[in-house]
C-alpha cells in the first residue's frame, strides 16, 4: 500500500540532482507526494529528470509553495530532520524510533521535512514540527547528502509500514481453539506411532505446547502443520495397506 498520506517536504533545495534523486527514492518506497518549498533550482530540469529515472511522475506532480506553513497545510503530524539539538527542543530520535508515529493516523496528512543542503532548517522552521529526527552517522563525517537522507527515511517508513500491516493481520496469532485442535491431532498421531504412551502423553504434550506457545503460531502455520500430520496419517494408512497385501 502506497504511503499516500505522507508528504516529503524539501525546503529550498538547491540541487536539481538532489531533487530528482529524492523523487526516485520516494517512488522506490511507495511515497509519491513531494512538496518543494521555494526551490532554488528547476525541479523539472534535464538533470532532475535524468536522476528521477522512472519517477518523473513524482517530479511532475510535485507541489511548489513559497513557505513551510503552506507546505504543511492540512497536516496533523510533522517530523523535521535536523543534525543538532536547539535550546528547548524535544530530544532527537533516530528514524526507526520516530517515523512510525507518522503511520498511526493513515487517513490524516502527515509530513517529513528536510532542510537545505548547506544549513538544514532554521530554528523558526523547526518550530512547525512536533518531533525531530537525526540520522545516526559517524562523528568523523556526519554530513549527509540530501537525497541520501531522504532515502534512509523513506526506507524506514516503508519498513515501519510492513510491521504495521503485519500487526494488523499479516502476523495474526492463531486462536487458542485452532491451536488446540492441532494439539489433539498431534497427540493422536504420536500415540499411534508409539512416540508417546498414554501414561506419559500429558507431560510430553506439555513440552510441545510450551514450544509452540513460544512460536506464536499464525493461522497459516497451524494449517501447514495440520496438513503435514494428515499426510503422515495417509502415508501410514497406505503403508499398512501395502504391507497387508
Backbone torsions as a table, in degrees:
resi	resn	phi	psi	omega
1	UNK	NA	130.2	-179.4
2	UNK	-68.2	147.2	178.5
3	UNK	-86.5	62.1	-169.6
4	UNK	-68.2	-23.1	-175.6
5	UNK	-86.7	-3.6	-177.7
6	UNK	-100.6	127.6	177.1
7	UNK	-98.2	132.9	169.5
8	UNK	-96.8	116.1	-176.1
9	UNK	-109.2	123.5	175.9
10	UNK	-109.0	119.5	-178.4
11	UNK	-91.9	117.3	177.2
12	UNK	47.6	52.1	176.8
13	UNK	-65.0	136.8	-175.7
14	UNK	-99.9	-22.9	-173.4
15	UNK	-107.8	120.4	177.8
16	UNK	-61.3	-30.3	177.9
17	UNK	-64.9	-41.1	177.2
18	UNK	-64.1	-41.0	-179.4
19	UNK	-65.2	-46.0	178.6
20	UNK	-63.2	-42.4	179.5
21	UNK	-65.9	-37.2	178.0
22	UNK	-63.6	-41.7	178.1
23	UNK	-61.3	-40.5	-178.9
24	UNK	-62.8	-48.7	-177.8
25	UNK	-69.8	-29.9	174.5
26	UNK	-58.5	-49.8	-178.4
27	UNK	-66.5	-32.9	175.9
28	UNK	-53.8	-37.1	-172.9
29	UNK	-111.1	18.3	171.6
30	UNK	84.4	19.8	175.8
31	UNK	-109.6	140.9	-174.1
32	UNK	-133.6	-8.6	-172.9
33	UNK	-99.7	96.2	-179.1
34	UNK	-102.8	130.8	177.1
35	UNK	-122.9	128.9	-179.5
36	UNK	-112.3	122.9	178.9
37	UNK	-96.1	113.6	177.0
38	UNK	44.8	58.3	-177.4
39	UNK	-61.0	141.5	-179.8
40	UNK	-96.4	17.7	179.0
41	UNK	-149.1	171.4	177.8
42	UNK	-89.3	109.8	-177.4
43	UNK	-69.4	-10.4	178.4
44	UNK	-109.9	18.6	-179.9
45	UNK	-69.2	167.2	178.7
46	UNK	-58.5	-42.5	-179.1
47	UNK	-62.6	-44.9	-179.1
48	UNK	-63.9	-46.6	-179.7
49	UNK	-62.9	-37.6	179.3
50	UNK	-63.4	-41.4	-178.6
51	UNK	-75.3	-26.2	-179.3
52	UNK	-70.6	-26.3	-179.1
53	UNK	55.2	-109.3	-176.9
54	UNK	-91.5	12.6	178.4
55	UNK	-110.1	27.4	178.3
56	UNK	-60.1	-30.6	179.1
57	UNK	-64.2	-31.9	177.6
58	UNK	-66.3	-41.9	177.3
59	UNK	-66.1	-45.0	-176.1
60	UNK	-65.7	-28.3	179.9
61	UNK	-96.5	2.3	-179.3
62	UNK	-61.1	141.4	178.2
63	UNK	-94.6	130.8	179.1
64	UNK	-110.1	125.8	179.8
65	UNK	-130.1	167.9	-176.6
66	UNK	-88.0	-30.5	-174.3
67	UNK	-135.5	161.4	178.6
68	UNK	-64.8	-41.9	176.9
69	UNK	-56.2	-35.3	176.4
70	UNK	-64.9	-41.3	-179.3
71	UNK	-64.8	-29.0	-176.3
72	UNK	-93.0	1.2	-176.5
73	UNK	-57.0	126.2	179.9
74	UNK	90.0	-13.5	-178.9
75	UNK	-75.4	142.9	176.1
76	UNK	-104.1	-17.5	179.5
77	UNK	-138.8	141.5	179.3
78	UNK	-147.3	133.3	175.5
79	UNK	-119.4	133.8	179.0
80	UNK	-110.7	142.7	174.8
81	UNK	-92.0	137.3	-179.8
82	UNK	-154.7	158.9	-175.9
83	UNK	-100.3	-13.3	-176.1
84	UNK	-148.2	156.7	-179.8
85	UNK	-82.8	131.7	173.0
86	UNK	-96.7	163.5	179.5
87	UNK	-59.7	130.2	177.5
88	UNK	77.6	1.4	-178.3
89	UNK	-81.6	147.7	174.8
90	UNK	-61.0	154.1	179.9
91	UNK	-58.2	148.1	176.6
92	UNK	-76.7	141.7	176.3
93	UNK	-118.1	158.1	173.7
94	UNK	-82.4	159.5	-175.3
95	UNK	-55.9	-39.8	-176.1
96	UNK	-64.5	-31.6	179.9
97	UNK	-81.6	-41.5	-171.6
98	UNK	-85.1	-41.8	-167.5
99	UNK	-65.8	-29.7	177.3
100	UNK	-57.1	-21.0	178.0
101	UNK	-59.9	-31.1	179.7
102	UNK	-71.7	-14.8	-177.0
103	UNK	-94.3	-5.2	-173.1
104	UNK	-75.1	-19.2	178.8
105	UNK	-130.2	74.9	-170.4
106	UNK	-64.5	-16.7	-179.6
107	UNK	-96.1	-0.4	-179.1
108	UNK	-113.3	128.5	-178.0
109	UNK	-55.4	138.1	178.4
110	UNK	-136.6	161.4	-173.1
111	UNK	-136.8	145.9	171.3
112	UNK	-120.7	118.0	-169.3
113	UNK	-106.1	131.6	176.6
114	UNK	-118.6	140.2	-177.4
115	UNK	-90.4	-171.8	-178.7
116	UNK	-65.8	153.1	-179.7
117	UNK	-60.6	-36.6	-172.2
118	UNK	-94.5	-26.5	-175.9
119	UNK	-142.3	7.5	175.2
120	UNK	70.1	-146.9	-179.0
121	UNK	-99.1	145.5	177.2
122	UNK	-76.9	165.1	177.0
123	UNK	-58.3	-40.4	179.5
124	UNK	-62.7	-42.0	179.6
125	UNK	-67.7	-35.8	178.5
126	UNK	-64.6	-24.6	-179.9
127	UNK	-65.1	-17.7	-179.4
128	UNK	-83.4	-10.2	-179.5
129	UNK	-97.5	152.4	178.4
130	UNK	-96.5	-24.2	178.7
131	UNK	-139.5	163.9	-173.2
132	UNK	-135.4	139.5	-176.8
133	UNK	-120.6	137.9	170.6
134	UNK	-126.0	124.6	178.7
135	UNK	-78.3	121.6	-178.6
136	UNK	-63.1	126.8	178.1
137	UNK	-136.8	169.3	178.6
138	UNK	-68.4	135.7	178.7
139	UNK	-64.6	-19.0	179.5
140	UNK	-75.7	-22.5	175.9
141	UNK	-158.4	90.4	-170.5
142	UNK	-92.1	-16.3	-175.2
143	UNK	-69.0	129.0	179.3
144	UNK	-110.4	143.0	170.7
145	UNK	-62.9	143.2	-177.2
146	UNK	-56.7	-50.6	-178.1
147	UNK	-63.4	-33.0	177.0
148	UNK	-65.7	-42.3	177.6
149	UNK	-62.0	-42.4	177.7
150	UNK	-61.9	-42.1	-179.5
151	UNK	-62.0	-45.3	-179.2
152	UNK	-60.7	-46.6	-177.4
153	UNK	-69.4	-38.7	177.6
154	UNK	-63.8	-39.9	177.8
155	UNK	-62.8	-43.7	179.1
156	UNK	-64.6	-38.2	177.6
157	UNK	-63.2	-43.6	-179.7
158	UNK	-63.6	-41.5	178.6
159	UNK	-66.8	-39.6	178.4
160	UNK	-63.7	-36.6	178.5
161	UNK	-66.0	-38.3	177.6
162	UNK	-60.9	-41.8	178.0
163	UNK	-64.5	-42.2	-179.6
164	UNK	-62.8	-45.2	178.5
165	UNK	-62.4	-40.3	178.5
166	UNK	-62.2	-42.3	-178.7
167	UNK	-69.3	-18.4	179.8
168	UNK	-96.6	9.6	175.8
169	UNK	158.7	-39.0	-175.3
170	UNK	-65.0	-30.1	179.0
171	UNK	-111.3	31.6	-179.5
172	UNK	-60.8	133.3	178.8
173	UNK	-81.5	137.4	-179.3
174	UNK	-62.8	144.3	179.9
175	UNK	-68.0	157.4	-175.8
176	UNK	-62.6	-37.1	-178.3
177	UNK	-69.0	-33.8	177.5
178	UNK	-67.2	-43.7	179.4
179	UNK	-67.3	-35.8	180.0
180	UNK	-62.8	-38.1	176.8
181	UNK	-62.2	-37.0	177.0
182	UNK	-65.8	-42.3	-180.0
183	UNK	-60.2	-42.3	-178.9
184	UNK	-64.4	-41.2	178.4
185	UNK	-66.0	-41.3	179.7
186	UNK	-64.5	-45.1	-179.4
187	UNK	-61.9	-42.3	179.7
188	UNK	-60.6	-43.4	-179.2
189	UNK	-68.6	-41.7	-178.8
190	UNK	-65.8	-33.4	174.1
191	UNK	-66.7	-40.3	-176.6
192	UNK	-64.5	-38.5	-177.0
193	UNK	-91.9	-0.6	176.2
194	UNK	81.2	15.5	177.4
195	UNK	-73.5	-34.3	173.6
196	UNK	-126.5	163.1	-179.4
197	UNK	-122.6	156.2	-175.8
198	UNK	-51.7	-38.9	-175.9
199	UNK	-78.6	-13.3	178.0
200	UNK	-114.2	-0.9	-173.0
201	UNK	-59.2	-43.8	-175.3
202	UNK	-61.5	-46.8	-177.5
203	UNK	-69.8	-38.5	179.8
204	UNK	-69.4	-40.9	179.1
205	UNK	-66.9	-27.8	176.0
206	UNK	-61.5	-38.0	177.7
207	UNK	-63.9	-42.7	178.4
208	UNK	-64.0	-39.9	179.2
209	UNK	-61.7	-43.3	179.4
210	UNK	-62.6	-41.2	-179.9
211	UNK	-62.1	-49.4	-176.6
212	UNK	-72.9	-30.3	176.8
213	UNK	-63.4	-37.7	177.5
214	UNK	-66.8	-30.4	-177.4
215	UNK	-76.5	-18.6	-178.3
216	UNK	51.6	63.3	-174.4
217	UNK	-59.4	139.0	173.4
218	UNK	-88.9	158.8	-179.7
219	UNK	-54.5	-40.2	-179.6
220	UNK	-67.0	-32.0	179.5
221	UNK	-72.0	-38.9	176.6
222	UNK	-63.2	-41.7	178.9
223	UNK	-61.8	-40.0	178.8
224	UNK	-64.3	-44.8	-179.3
225	UNK	-64.2	-40.4	178.5
226	UNK	-67.1	-33.9	176.4
227	UNK	-63.2	-39.0	177.8
228	UNK	-62.9	-44.2	-179.8
229	UNK	-63.0	-41.1	178.5
230	UNK	-63.3	-37.7	179.5
231	UNK	-67.9	-38.8	177.0
232	UNK	-63.3	-44.0	179.2
233	UNK	-62.0	-40.8	178.0
234	UNK	-63.6	-42.3	-179.6
235	UNK	-64.9	-39.6	179.2
236	UNK	-64.6	-43.4	-179.0
237	UNK	-62.2	-44.6	-178.7
238	UNK	-71.8	-31.5	176.5
239	UNK	-65.6	-42.6	178.4
240	UNK	-64.2	-38.3	179.1
241	UNK	-64.7	-40.3	179.8
242	UNK	-67.0	-41.7	179.1
243	UNK	-63.2	-39.9	-176.7
244	UNK	-70.2	-28.5	-179.2
245	UNK	-80.8	NA	NA
